[in-house]
Amino acid sequence: MLKYLEKLSINSYLQRKNRMDFTLILVVLTLFTGLFSLLKINKPIISRISEFSSSIFPVLFVVLLIRSFFIEPYKIPSGSMIPTLMIGDFILVDKNIYGYKLPLTNYTLIKNETPKRGDVIVFKYPENKNINYIKRVIGIPGDLIIYKDKTLFVNGNKYNQIKISHNFDPVEIANGTVSYEQNEFKDYLILNQNESTFNFKYKVPPKSYFVLGDNRDNSNDSRFWGPVPEENLVGKAFYIWMFWNFDSYYNFFDRAGNHIE
């Protein structure tokens, strides 16, 4: 399991590094074209650059605005959220649902609503903020979390699990059991493998969130490194807009267009 978690962290880092590079390039290009579009120099080369910058600056600015404050795409690189999210899913994340933040920073300009139990969230990994993780919120500030024999209890309320049979990828599911887990807000899919797990009891501190992967026995989550601080929140995942994985049991039409529950 430790080897799996190590691989999971490496994959997440690669995805985050590429995304961060793109955001940085987008910011630089937007500033560059914006400044050049303001130049009024009567030299042919400078004039052409200024005209070109004036034509693409509005496009770059709108893309930067949307990605920074509204919606941003991500690709799922690992299996920690199986069966909800599969390797190769391309998802959309609502960036403003929990607040508006400045691009390339963690500074919150305006706070909105707070995460609810059951939300699938993207956040900055507490042990390395250059990495983005995606998990499900299990506990909010003040909650008492008990995990016993693969069953969750939140503030004394048992989260029932209803086993289901479905046409899941036999390789990714392996010998595990897929169930609907029920909390007070929604039902969502989880995967339990036929292996032992450790029990725990945890009180969620203020301004923090306890998160788990839906692939309960193969996820690097709050059980290993603690809660997610409020300032690390990036957004809420809500939609699978594309799927691309030639090695998968699924095809494009099985995954694309699904809402994330």
Order of alpha helices (4+ residues) and beta strands (2+ residues): alpha-alpha-beta-beta-beta-beta-beta-beta-beta-beta-beta-beta-alpha-beta-beta-beta-beta-alpha-beta-beta-alpha
